Amino acid sequence: MDILYLLIPLSLLLVFVIGAIFWWALKSGQFEDLEGPAQRILMDEDERKA
């Protein structure tokens, strides 16, 4: 039962840390263009630039 006094605050701290990282990712634009990189893989670049 004493372990709950340690695990509950640690789990709450972990939730807040993960929430802060997610909030930072939203604000820094990490989720702006989700389709662009997937479509860039499919495009061929056969033209050579001189």
PQR file of N, CA, C, O and H, with PARSE charges and radii, in Angstrom:
ATOM      1  N   MET A   1       0.807  -1.192   0.000 -0.4000 1.5000
ATOM      2  CA  MET A   1       0.000   0.000   0.000 -0.0000 2.0000
ATOM      3  C   MET A   1       0.857   1.264   0.000  0.5500 1.7000
ATOM      4  O   MET A   1       0.450   2.293  -0.539 -0.5500 1.4000
ATOM      5  N   ASP A   2       2.034   1.188   0.600 -0.4000 1.5000
ATOM      6  CA  ASP A   2       2.914   2.351   0.656 -0.0000 2.0000
ATOM      7  C   ASP A   2       3.465   2.708  -0.723  0.5500 1.7000
ATOM      8  O   ASP A   2       3.816   3.862  -0.971 -0.5500 1.4000
ATOM      9  H   ASP A   2       2.364   0.352   1.038  0.4000 1.0000
ATOM     10  N   ILE A   3       3.540   1.747  -1.599 -0.4000 1.5000
ATOM     11  CA  ILE A   3       4.066   2.016  -2.934 -0.0000 2.0000
ATOM     12  C   ILE A   3       3.155   2.951  -3.728  0.5500 1.7000
ATOM     13  O   ILE A   3       3.612   3.643  -4.638 -0.5500 1.4000
ATOM     14  H   ILE A   3       3.254   0.810  -1.397  0.4000 1.0000
ATOM     15  N   LEU A   4       1.872   2.969  -3.384 -0.4000 1.5000
ATOM     16  CA  LEU A   4       0.944   3.874  -4.061 -0.0000 2.0000
ATOM     17  C   LEU A   4       1.282   5.333  -3.807  0.5500 1.7000
ATOM     18  O   LEU A   4       1.026   6.186  -4.657 -0.5500 1.4000
ATOM     19  H   LEU A   4       1.501   2.407  -2.645  0.4000 1.0000
ATOM     20  N   TYR A   5       1.860   5.630  -2.635 -0.4000 1.5000
ATOM     21  CA  TYR A   5       2.276   6.999  -2.340 -0.0000 2.0000
ATOM     22  C   TYR A   5       3.408   7.450  -3.262  0.5500 1.7000
ATOM     23  O   TYR A   5       3.619   8.649  -3.445 -0.5500 1.4000
ATOM     24  H   TYR A   5       2.068   4.937  -1.945  0.4000 1.0000
ATOM     25  N   LEU A   6       4.116   6.519  -3.828 -0.4000 1.5000
ATOM     26  CA  LEU A   6       5.179   6.833  -4.780 -0.0000 2.0000
ATOM     27  C   LEU A   6       4.672   6.779  -6.220  0.5500 1.7000
ATOM     28  O   LEU A   6       4.999   7.648  -7.029 -0.5500 1.4000
ATOM     29  H   LEU A   6       3.944   5.545  -3.679  0.4000 1.0000
ATOM     30  N   LEU A   7       3.885   5.776  -6.534 -0.4000 1.5000
ATOM     31  CA  LEU A   7       3.476   5.566  -7.928 -0.0000 2.0000
ATOM     32  C   LEU A   7       2.463   6.590  -8.425  0.5500 1.7000
ATOM     33  O   LEU A   7       2.525   6.991  -9.587 -0.5500 1.4000
ATOM     34  H   LEU A   7       3.619   5.070  -5.877  0.4000 1.0000
ATOM     35  N   ILE A   8       1.548   7.017  -7.593 -0.4000 1.5000
ATOM     36  CA  ILE A   8       0.531   7.989  -8.032 -0.0000 2.0000
ATOM     37  C   ILE A   8       1.160   9.341  -8.370  0.5500 1.7000
ATOM     38  O   ILE A   8       0.855   9.879  -9.435 -0.5500 1.4000
ATOM     39  H   ILE A   8       1.498   6.691  -6.649  0.4000 1.0000
ATOM     40  N   PRO A   9       2.010   9.914  -7.536 -0.5600 1.5000
ATOM     41  CA  PRO A   9       2.656  11.173  -7.946  0.2800 2.0000
ATOM     42  C   PRO A   9       3.567  11.012  -9.164  0.5500 1.7000
ATOM     43  O   PRO A   9       3.631  11.904 -10.009 -0.5500 1.4000
ATOM     44  N   LEU A  10       4.265   9.890  -9.257 -0.4000 1.5000
ATOM     45  CA  LEU A  10       5.116   9.672 -10.430 -0.0000 2.0000
ATOM     46  C   LEU A  10       4.300   9.561 -11.710  0.5500 1.7000
ATOM     47  O   LEU A  10       4.703  10.076 -12.753 -0.5500 1.4000
ATOM     48  H   LEU A  10       4.212   9.165  -8.570  0.4000 1.0000
ATOM     49  N   SER A  11       3.171   8.901 -11.634 -0.4000 1.5000
ATOM     50  CA  SER A  11       2.332   8.778 -12.824 -0.0000 2.0000
ATOM     51  C   SER A  11       1.735  10.129 -13.212  0.5500 1.7000
ATOM     52  O   SER A  11       1.627  10.434 -14.399 -0.5500 1.4000
ATOM     53  H   SER A  11       2.843   8.484 -10.787  0.4000 1.0000
ATOM     54  N   LEU A  12       1.348  10.939 -12.231 -0.4000 1.5000
ATOM     55  CA  LEU A  12       0.845  12.283 -12.527 -0.0000 2.0000
ATOM     56  C   LEU A  12       1.940  13.151 -13.131  0.5500 1.7000
ATOM     57  O   LEU A  12       1.681  13.917 -14.059 -0.5500 1.4000
ATOM     58  H   LEU A  12       1.436  10.691 -11.266  0.4000 1.0000
ATOM     59  N   LEU A  13       3.142  13.042 -12.622 -0.4000 1.5000
ATOM     60  CA  LEU A  13       4.273  13.782 -13.184 -0.0000 2.0000
ATOM     61  C   LEU A  13       4.540  13.353 -14.621  0.5500 1.7000
ATOM     62  O   LEU A  13       4.815  14.194 -15.478 -0.5500 1.4000
ATOM     63  H   LEU A  13       3.353  12.420 -11.868  0.4000 1.0000
ATOM     64  N   LEU A  14       4.462  12.067 -14.889 -0.4000 1.5000
ATOM     65  CA  LEU A  14       4.668  11.550 -16.241 -0.0000 2.0000
ATOM     66  C   LEU A  14       3.589  12.050 -17.195  0.5500 1.7000
ATOM     67  O   LEU A  14       3.884  12.379 -18.344 -0.5500 1.4000
ATOM     68  H   LEU A  14       4.239  11.384 -14.194  0.4000 1.0000
ATOM     69  N   VAL A  15       2.361  12.110 -16.736 -0.4000 1.5000
ATOM     70  CA  VAL A  15       1.267  12.621 -17.565 -0.0000 2.0000
ATOM     71  C   VAL A  15       1.509  14.082 -17.915  0.5500 1.7000
ATOM     72  O   VAL A  15       1.302  14.485 -19.060 -0.5500 1.4000
ATOM     73  H   VAL A  15       2.122  11.843 -15.802  0.4000 1.0000
ATOM     74  N   PHE A  16       1.941  14.875 -16.952 -0.4000 1.5000
ATOM     75  CA  PHE A  16       2.198  16.289 -17.217 -0.0000 2.0000
ATOM     76  C   PHE A  16       3.391  16.485 -18.146  0.5500 1.7000
ATOM     77  O   PHE A  16       3.375  17.385 -18.986 -0.5500 1.4000
ATOM     78  H   PHE A  16       2.109  14.548 -16.022  0.4000 1.0000
ATOM     79  N   VAL A  17       4.416  15.663 -18.009 -0.4000 1.5000
ATOM     80  CA  VAL A  17       5.580  15.765 -18.905 -0.0000 2.0000
ATOM     81  C   VAL A  17       5.189  15.399 -20.326  0.5500 1.7000
ATOM     82  O   VAL A  17       5.567  16.098 -21.266 -0.5500 1.4000
ATOM     83  H   VAL A  17       4.429  14.932 -17.326  0.4000 1.0000
ATOM     84  N   ILE A  18       4.448  14.331 -20.500 -0.4000 1.5000
ATOM     85  CA  ILE A  18       4.002  13.930 -21.835 -0.0000 2.0000
ATOM     86  C   ILE A  18       3.075  14.987 -22.417  0.5500 1.7000
ATOM     87  O   ILE A  18       3.164  15.295 -23.606 -0.5500 1.4000
ATOM     88  H   ILE A  18       4.141  13.764 -19.736  0.4000 1.0000
ATOM     89  N   GLY A  19       2.191  15.544 -21.606 -0.4000 1.5000
ATOM     90  CA  GLY A  19       1.313  16.615 -22.073 -0.0000 2.0000
ATOM     91  C   GLY A  19       2.098  17.844 -22.510  0.5500 1.7000
ATOM     92  O   GLY A  19       1.759  18.465 -23.517 -0.5500 1.4000
ATOM     93  H   GLY A  19       2.119  15.294 -20.641  0.4000 1.0000
ATOM     94  N   ALA A  20       3.144  18.204 -21.766 -0.4000 1.5000
ATOM     95  CA  ALA A  20       3.969  19.356 -22.124 -0.0000 2.0000
ATOM     96  C   ALA A  20       4.717  19.115 -23.430  0.5500 1.7000
ATOM     97  O   ALA A  20       4.831  20.021 -24.255 -0.5500 1.4000
ATOM     98  H   ALA A  20       3.420  17.699 -20.948  0.4000 1.0000
ATOM     99  N   ILE A  21       5.221  17.913 -23.622 -0.4000 1.5000
ATOM    100  CA  ILE A  21       5.916  17.587 -24.875 -0.0000 2.0000
ATOM    101  C   ILE A  21       4.940  17.615 -26.040  0.5500 1.7000
ATOM    102  O   ILE A  21       5.285  18.095 -27.120 -0.5500 1.4000
ATOM    103  H   ILE A  21       5.129  17.177 -22.951  0.4000 1.0000
ATOM    104  N   PHE A  22       3.750  17.119 -25.844 -0.4000 1.5000
ATOM    105  CA  PHE A  22       2.741  17.144 -26.901 -0.0000 2.0000
ATOM    106  C   PHE A  22       2.326  18.577 -27.218  0.5500 1.7000
ATOM    107  O   PHE A  22       2.167  18.929 -28.386 -0.5500 1.4000
ATOM    108  H   PHE A  22       3.470  16.729 -24.966  0.4000 1.0000
ATOM    109  N   TRP A  23       2.150  19.402 -26.197 -0.4000 1.5000
ATOM    110  CA  TRP A  23       1.789  20.802 -26.396 -0.0000 2.0000
ATOM    111  C   TRP A  23       2.893  21.529 -27.170  0.5500 1.7000
ATOM    112  O   TRP A  23       2.603  22.328 -28.061 -0.5500 1.4000
ATOM    113  H   TRP A  23       2.280  19.116 -25.248  0.4000 1.0000
ATOM    114  N   TRP A  24       4.160  21.254 -26.831 -0.4000 1.5000
ATOM    115  CA  TRP A  24       5.285  21.858 -27.541 -0.0000 2.0000
ATOM    116  C   TRP A  24       5.276  21.430 -29.012  0.5500 1.7000
ATOM    117  O   TRP A  24       5.518  22.251 -29.897 -0.5500 1.4000
ATOM    118  H   TRP A  24       4.395  20.605 -26.108  0.4000 1.0000
ATOM    119  N   ALA A  25       4.998  20.156 -29.273 -0.4000 1.5000
ATOM    120  CA  ALA A  25       4.969  19.663 -30.647 -0.0000 2.0000
ATOM    121  C   ALA A  25       3.849  20.327 -31.440  0.5500 1.7000
ATOM    122  O   ALA A  25       4.026  20.629 -32.620 -0.5500 1.4000
ATOM    123  H   ALA A  25       4.801  19.490 -28.554  0.4000 1.0000
ATOM    124  N   LEU A  26       2.712  20.556 -30.817 -0.4000 1.5000
ATOM    125  CA  LEU A  26       1.617  21.245 -31.498 -0.0000 2.0000
ATOM    126  C   LEU A  26       1.992  22.688 -31.823  0.5500 1.7000
ATOM    127  O   LEU A  26       1.741  23.165 -32.930 -0.5500 1.4000
ATOM    128  H   LEU A  26       2.568  20.311 -29.858  0.4000 1.0000
ATOM    129  N   LYS A  27       2.583  23.370 -30.874 -0.4000 1.5000
ATOM    130  CA  LYS A  27       2.914  24.788 -31.058 -0.0000 2.0000
ATOM    131  C   LYS A  27       4.094  24.995 -32.007  0.5500 1.7000
ATOM    132  O   LYS A  27       4.194  26.054 -32.627 -0.5500 1.4000
ATOM    133  H   LYS A  27       2.787  22.983 -29.974  0.4000 1.0000
ATOM    134  N   SER A  28       4.982  24.024 -32.137 -0.4000 1.5000
ATOM    135  CA  SER A  28       6.148  24.197 -33.004 -0.0000 2.0000
ATOM    136  C   SER A  28       5.888  23.752 -34.433  0.5500 1.7000
ATOM    137  O   SER A  28       6.781  23.841 -35.277 -0.5500 1.4000
ATOM    138  H   SER A  28       4.902  23.164 -31.633  0.4000 1.0000
ATOM    139  N   GLY A  29       4.676  23.272 -34.723 -0.4000 1.5000
ATOM    140  CA  GLY A  29       4.318  22.939 -36.094 -0.0000 2.0000
ATOM    141  C   GLY A  29       4.712  21.542 -36.537  0.5500 1.7000
ATOM    142  O   GLY A  29       4.879  21.307 -37.734 -0.5500 1.4000
ATOM    143  H   GLY A  29       3.951  23.199 -34.038  0.4000 1.0000
ATOM    144  N   GLN A  30       4.862  20.630 -35.630 -0.4000 1.5000
ATOM    145  CA  GLN A  30       5.252  19.272 -35.985 -0.0000 2.0000
ATOM    146  C   GLN A  30       4.154  18.518 -36.735  0.5500 1.7000
ATOM    147  O   GLN A  30       4.443  17.562 -37.454 -0.5500 1.4000
ATOM    148  H   GLN A  30       4.727  20.821 -34.658  0.4000 1.0000
ATOM    149  N   PHE A  31       2.911  18.937 -36.575 -0.4000 1.5000
ATOM    150  CA  PHE A  31       1.792  18.221 -37.184 -0.0000 2.0000
ATOM    151  C   PHE A  31       1.140  19.021 -38.300  0.5500 1.7000
ATOM    152  O   PHE A  31      -0.017  18.770 -38.635 -0.5500 1.4000
ATOM    153  H   PHE A  31       2.677  19.713 -35.990  0.4000 1.0000
ATOM    154  N   GLU A  32       1.855  19.978 -38.884 -0.4000 1.5000
ATOM    155  CA  GLU A  32       1.273  20.845 -39.907 -0.0000 2.0000
ATOM    156  C   GLU A  32       1.041  20.111 -41.225  0.5500 1.7000
ATOM    157  O   GLU A  32      -0.052  20.190 -41.785 -0.5500 1.4000
ATOM    158  H   GLU A  32       2.795  20.181 -38.611  0.4000 1.0000
ATOM    159  N   ASP A  33       2.035  19.408 -41.724 -0.4000 1.5000
ATOM    160  CA  ASP A  33       1.944  18.767 -43.036 -0.0000 2.0000
ATOM    161  C   ASP A  33       2.144  17.272 -42.874  0.5500 1.7000
ATOM    162  O   ASP A  33       3.276  16.788 -42.874 -0.5500 1.4000
ATOM    163  H   ASP A  33       2.924  19.344 -41.270  0.4000 1.0000
ATOM    164  N   LEU A  34       1.057  16.546 -42.737 -0.4000 1.5000
ATOM    165  CA  LEU A  34       1.157  15.105 -42.529 -0.0000 2.0000
ATOM    166  C   LEU A  34       1.218  14.328 -43.836  0.5500 1.7000
ATOM    167  O   LEU A  34       1.714  13.201 -43.857 -0.5500 1.4000
ATOM    168  H   LEU A  34       0.137  16.938 -42.737  0.4000 1.0000
ATOM    169  N   GLU A  35       0.725  14.904 -44.922 -0.4000 1.5000
ATOM    170  CA  GLU A  35       0.685  14.187 -46.195 -0.0000 2.0000
ATOM    171  C   GLU A  35       1.886  14.479 -47.084  0.5500 1.7000
ATOM    172  O   GLU A  35       2.189  13.683 -47.973 -0.5500 1.4000
ATOM    173  H   GLU A  35       0.321  15.819 -44.905  0.4000 1.0000
ATOM    174  N   GLY A  36       2.561  15.564 -46.879 -0.4000 1.5000
ATOM    175  CA  GLY A  36       3.675  15.969 -47.731 -0.0000 2.0000
ATOM    176  C   GLY A  36       4.809  14.958 -47.798  0.5500 1.7000
ATOM    177  O   GLY A  36       5.192  14.566 -48.900 -0.5500 1.4000
ATOM    178  H   GLY A  36       2.315  16.211 -46.157  0.4000 1.0000
ATOM    179  N   PRO A  37       5.367  14.517 -46.669 -0.5600 1.5000
ATOM    180  CA  PRO A  37       6.459  13.552 -46.727  0.2800 2.0000
ATOM    181  C   PRO A  37       6.052  12.212 -47.349  0.5500 1.7000
ATOM    182  O   PRO A  37       6.855  11.567 -48.023 -0.5500 1.4000
ATOM    183  N   ALA A  38       4.820  11.804 -47.123 -0.4000 1.5000
ATOM    184  CA  ALA A  38       4.362  10.539 -47.706 -0.0000 2.0000
ATOM    185  C   ALA A  38       4.258  10.643 -49.226  0.5500 1.7000
ATOM    186  O   ALA A  38       4.550   9.677 -49.931 -0.5500 1.4000
ATOM    187  H   ALA A  38       4.168  12.328 -46.575  0.4000 1.0000
ATOM    188  N   GLN A  39       3.851  11.794 -49.736 -0.4000 1.5000
ATOM    189  CA  GLN A  39       3.746  11.969 -51.182 -0.0000 2.0000
ATOM    190  C   GLN A  39       5.114  12.197 -51.813  0.5500 1.7000
ATOM    191  O   GLN A  39       5.318  11.825 -52.969 -0.5500 1.4000
ATOM    192  H   GLN A  39       3.614  12.579 -49.163  0.4000 1.0000
ATOM    193  N   ARG A  40       6.046  12.790 -51.098 -0.4000 1.5000
ATOM    194  CA  ARG A  40       7.388  13.014 -51.624 -0.0000 2.0000
ATOM    195  C   ARG A  40       8.114  11.699 -51.881  0.5500 1.7000
ATOM    196  O   ARG A  40       8.953  11.625 -52.779 -0.5500 1.4000
ATOM    197  H   ARG A  40       5.880  13.092 -50.159  0.4000 1.0000
ATOM    198  N   ILE A  41       7.807  10.666 -51.108 -0.4000 1.5000
ATOM    199  CA  ILE A  41       8.441   9.364 -51.312 -0.0000 2.0000
ATOM    200  C   ILE A  41       8.018   8.787 -52.653  0.5500 1.7000
ATOM    201  O   ILE A  41       8.819   8.142 -53.329 -0.5500 1.4000
ATOM    202  H   ILE A  41       7.126  10.726 -50.379  0.4000 1.0000
ATOM    203  N   LEU A  42       6.778   9.010 -53.040 -0.4000 1.5000
ATOM    204  CA  LEU A  42       6.236   8.416 -54.250 -0.0000 2.0000
ATOM    205  C   LEU A  42       6.646   9.155 -55.523  0.5500 1.7000
ATOM    206  O   LEU A  42       6.574   8.578 -56.608 -0.5500 1.4000
ATOM    207  H   LEU A  42       6.128   9.534 -52.490  0.4000 1.0000
ATOM    208  N   MET A  43       7.067  10.396 -55.423 -0.4000 1.5000
ATOM    209  CA  MET A  43       7.418  11.178 -56.605 -0.0000 2.0000
ATOM    210  C   MET A  43       8.811  10.809 -57.089  0.5500 1.7000
ATOM    211  O   MET A  43       9.760  10.741 -56.308 -0.5500 1.4000
ATOM    212  H   MET A  43       7.126  10.865 -54.542  0.4000 1.0000
ATOM    213  N   ASP A  44       8.916  10.572 -58.399 -0.4000 1.5000
ATOM    214  CA  ASP A  44      10.204  10.260 -59.000 -0.0000 2.0000
ATOM    215  C   ASP A  44      10.924  11.543 -59.372  0.5500 1.7000
ATOM    216  O   ASP A  44      10.308  12.505 -59.830 -0.5500 1.4000
ATOM    217  H   ASP A  44       8.145  10.627 -59.033  0.4000 1.0000
ATOM    218  N   GLU A  45      12.201  11.545 -59.176 -0.4000 1.5000
ATOM    219  CA  GLU A  45      13.022  12.661 -59.578 -0.0000 2.0000
ATOM    220  C   GLU A  45      13.975  12.189 -60.672  0.5500 1.7000
ATOM    221  O   GLU A  45      15.180  12.068 -60.452 -0.5500 1.4000
ATOM    222  H   GLU A  45      12.700  10.763 -58.804  0.4000 1.0000
ATOM    223  N   ASP A  46      13.423  11.927 -61.844 -0.4000 1.5000
ATOM    224  CA  ASP A  46      14.227  11.425 -62.941 -0.0000 2.0000
ATOM    225  C   ASP A  46      14.990  12.529 -63.666  0.5500 1.7000
ATOM    226  O   ASP A  46      16.007  12.267 -64.307 -0.5500 1.4000
ATOM    227  H   ASP A  46      12.444  12.025 -62.022  0.4000 1.0000
ATOM    228  N   GLU A  47      14.505  13.748 -63.565 -0.4000 1.5000
ATOM    229  CA  GLU A  47      15.153  14.847 -64.253 -0.0000 2.0000
ATOM    230  C   GLU A  47      16.452  15.225 -63.540  0.5500 1.7000
ATOM    231  O   GLU A  47      16.484  15.427 -62.326 -0.5500 1.4000
ATOM    232  H   GLU A  47      13.679  13.961 -63.044  0.4000 1.0000
ATOM    233  N   ARG A  48      17.501  15.313 -64.321 -0.4000 1.5000
ATOM    234  CA  ARG A  48      18.778  15.706 -63.735 -0.0000 2.0000
ATOM    235  C   ARG A  48      18.992  17.184 -63.890  0.5500 1.7000
ATOM    236  O   ARG A  48      18.727  17.749 -64.951 -0.5500 1.4000
ATOM    237  H   ARG A  48      17.475  15.149 -65.307  0.4000 1.0000
ATOM    238  N   LYS A  49      19.458  17.798 -62.871 -0.4000 1.5000
ATOM    239  CA  LYS A  49      19.721  19.226 -62.916 -0.0000 2.0000
ATOM    240  C   LYS A  49      21.159  19.466 -63.343  0.5500 1.7000
ATOM    241  O   LYS A  49      22.083  18.861 -62.799 -0.5500 1.4000
ATOM    242  H   LYS A  49      19.674  17.339 -62.010  0.4000 1.0000
ATOM    243  N   ALA A  50      21.347  20.339 -64.306 -0.4000 1.5000
ATOM    244  CA  ALA A  50      22.690  20.602 -64.823 -0.0000 2.0000
ATOM    245  C   ALA A  50      23.397  21.680 -64.041  0.5500 1.7000
ATOM    246  O   ALA A  50      24.539  22.019 -64.351 -0.5500 1.4000
ATOM    247  H   ALA A  50      20.597  20.831 -64.748  0.4000 1.0000
TER
END
